[in-house]
Amino acid sequence: MGIEEKTNKIINWIKKQVIDAGKKGTVFGLSGGIDSAVIAALCKQAFPNDTKALILPCESNPSDITDALAVIDKFQINYQNIDLTPVYNNLLEIIKTDGNKMAKSNIKPRLRMIVLYYFANIFDYLVVGTGNKSEIAIGYFTKYGDGGSDILPLGNSYKNEVKSIAKYLNIPENIINKPPSAGLWQDQTDENEMGFSYEVLDKYLSTGIIDNPTTERNILNMKRTSEHKRNTPPIPKV
């Protein structure tokens, strides 16, 4: 399937999901990264008058906000910029625990999820997630954070496919080319945290081919330990 055909099918799929759910449009978080930029362009085409982007910085890099605003300007998307940093800091003060860096950082996407669903309720929209097939396969997302959404239009697209879709949609080049990051802490990047590149991951997931046995074990371990993220909570058969 060509990129143009796949892109159009995703747009039509978004329309169908929203209509079938009895909703009016879409809302999503716009981080300034490639995945959310692609979602912005797709949703704008699916619902030109009923798409809302939320820029939700939380101790975020100012350049990410600049990139997000560039997407807003390019595709003329309705948006709000809501700084969650004070809420985050107040919550840490209230909790008063010495949680590790990851535990604290995971609060950020969960705060964003709360705000996204608040606006979804207001406008009767669906929350559109930005996760792609590569991230989902190894659980590289925060449970009930950026993993909390109603639909995942890129959930069957590997990271390299997302890049191709981004180029087709004319996403700004600097967004396509900058190192992917979840923005959990300063200078954090996906590939440094994972310990391997998306190129290696995509090749392994799609073909089973990999040159490094240690990397293969790490990928398989990430898939195994993140299984709970991809499933609904188990219920006992009693």
Number of C-alpha atoms within 10 A of each C-alpha: 6 8 16 12 9 14 22 14 13 18 19 15 15 24 19 13 16 22 13 9 11 12 15 17 26 29 27 28 28 30 25 27 24 29 23 22 28 27 26 29 23 23 28 22 17 22 17 17 14 17 24 28 25 20 23 24 22 23 17 17 14 11 10 19 19 13 20 26 20 17 23 21 11 13 17 14 20 16 17 13 14 13 14 18 16 11 13 18 13 11 12 15 10 9 10 9 9 9 11 8 10 10 10 15 18 17 19 24 25 18 19 24 22 14 17 25 20 13 18 21 12 9 17 18 24 27 25 27 24 26 26 22 20 22 19 20 23 23 20 21 20 17 16 17 18 22 21 23 19 16 18 19 24 25 17 15 18 23 23 15 17 22 19 16 23 24 15 13 16 14 21 16 11 11 21 21 11 12 14 19 20 17 22 20 17 10 9 14 16 18 15 13 12 16 11 15 12 18 13 15 25 22 14 16 16 10 9 10 13 15 9 9 9 10 17 18 11 15 19 14 12 16 19 13 11 18 13 13 19 14 8 7 8 7 6 5 4 3
